[in-house]
């Protein structure tokens, strides 16, 4: 989980929702996922805002929530989330947050290519 700052949500909750999203994909595929602390990981997750160097700028709250890149070199396998969104993550009072739903959807192109 890479971010310049993520003051709006608890990092632990974000990591938990990320883990749950990858568990959804593991359940319906033969893929397994594990968290590693390495810049060379197959999938890197970033929180960014505005123009962040990949040609697909975020627009602030609303509209564009996230995007991901098909596996490959460079940005391949990266998932980027708009840092300025008001993310609702799952916590002790809610079962599923918007972040979990968005994450599960966003990592689709990364995971799908590995399935075919």
C-alpha positions as CSV (number, residue, x, y, z in Angstrom):
1,X,0.0,0.0,0.0
2,X,1.8,3.1,-1.2
3,X,0.4,6.6,-0.6
4,X,1.7,10.1,-0.1
5,X,-1.0,10.6,2.6
6,X,-4.2,8.9,3.4
7,X,-5.7,10.8,6.3
8,X,-9.3,10.1,5.6
9,X,-9.3,6.4,6.4
10,X,-7.6,4.0,8.7
11,X,-4.7,2.1,7.0
12,X,-5.6,-1.1,8.8
13,X,-9.2,-1.0,7.4
14,X,-7.9,-0.3,3.9
15,X,-5.5,-3.3,4.2
16,X,-8.3,-5.5,5.5
17,X,-10.6,-4.5,2.6
18,X,-7.8,-5.1,0.1
19,X,-7.2,-8.6,1.6
20,X,-10.9,-9.3,1.4
21,X,-11.1,-8.2,-2.2
22,X,-8.2,-10.5,-3.2
23,X,-9.9,-13.4,-1.2
24,X,-13.0,-12.9,-3.4
25,X,-10.8,-13.5,-6.5
26,X,-9.0,-16.4,-4.9
27,X,-12.3,-18.1,-4.1
28,X,-13.3,-18.1,-7.8
29,X,-10.0,-18.8,-9.4
30,X,-6.9,-20.9,-8.9
31,X,-4.9,-17.8,-8.0
32,X,-3.4,-17.2,-4.6
33,X,-2.4,-13.8,-3.2
34,X,-0.1,-12.8,-0.4
35,X,1.0,-9.5,0.8
36,X,4.7,-8.7,0.4
37,X,6.7,-5.5,1.2
38,X,8.5,-5.2,-2.1
39,X,8.5,-2.8,-5.0
40,X,8.8,-5.8,-7.3
41,X,5.5,-7.3,-6.2
42,X,3.2,-8.4,-9.1
43,X,0.4,-6.0,-7.9
44,X,1.1,-2.6,-6.4
45,X,-1.6,-0.5,-4.9
46,X,-1.4,3.2,-4.8
47,X,-3.5,6.1,-3.5
48,X,-2.9,9.1,-5.7
49,X,-4.7,12.4,-6.5
50,X,-5.1,14.5,-9.7
51,X,-2.4,14.0,-12.3
52,X,-0.1,11.3,-11.0
53,X,2.1,10.5,-14.0
54,X,0.2,7.7,-15.7
55,X,-1.9,9.7,-18.2
56,X,-5.1,8.9,-16.3
57,X,-5.6,11.7,-13.8
58,X,-8.1,11.6,-11.0
59,X,-10.8,14.2,-10.7
60,X,-11.3,14.6,-7.0
61,X,-14.4,13.4,-5.2
62,X,-16.9,11.6,-7.4
63,X,-16.7,10.2,-11.0
64,X,-13.3,8.4,-11.4
65,X,-12.7,6.3,-8.3
66,X,-9.8,4.0,-9.4
67,X,-8.1,2.3,-12.3
68,X,-5.7,-0.6,-12.9
69,X,-3.3,-1.8,-15.5
70,X,-3.1,-5.2,-17.1
71,X,-0.1,-7.3,-16.0
72,X,3.2,-6.4,-17.5
73,X,6.3,-4.3,-17.0
74,X,6.4,-0.8,-15.6
75,X,2.9,0.1,-14.3
76,X,1.6,-3.4,-15.3
77,X,-0.4,-4.9,-12.4
78,X,-0.7,-1.5,-10.6
79,X,-4.0,-0.4,-9.1
80,X,-4.5,3.3,-8.4
81,X,-7.2,4.7,-6.2
82,X,-8.3,8.3,-6.0
83,X,-6.9,9.6,-2.7
84,X,-9.5,12.5,-2.6
85,X,-12.5,10.2,-2.5
86,X,-14.5,9.9,0.7
87,X,-13.9,6.1,1.0
88,X,-16.1,4.1,3.2
89,X,-14.1,1.1,4.3
90,X,-15.5,-1.8,6.3
91,X,-15.1,-1.3,10.0
92,X,-16.6,-2.9,13.1
93,X,-20.0,-1.3,12.3
94,X,-20.3,-2.1,8.6
95,X,-20.0,-5.3,6.7
96,X,-18.8,-4.0,3.4
97,X,-17.6,-0.6,2.5
98,X,-17.5,1.1,-0.9
99,X,-13.7,0.7,-0.9
100,X,-14.1,-3.1,-0.8
101,X,-16.6,-3.1,-3.7
102,X,-14.5,-0.7,-5.8
103,X,-11.3,-2.7,-5.1
104,X,-12.9,-6.0,-6.1
105,X,-14.0,-4.4,-9.3
106,X,-10.8,-2.5,-10.0
107,X,-8.4,-5.5,-9.7
108,X,-10.5,-7.3,-12.3
109,X,-8.2,-6.6,-15.3
110,X,-5.1,-7.5,-13.2
111,X,-6.5,-10.9,-12.1
112,X,-8.5,-11.8,-15.3
113,X,-5.5,-11.7,-17.5
114,X,-3.7,-14.1,-15.2
115,X,-6.7,-16.5,-15.5
116,X,-6.6,-16.8,-19.3
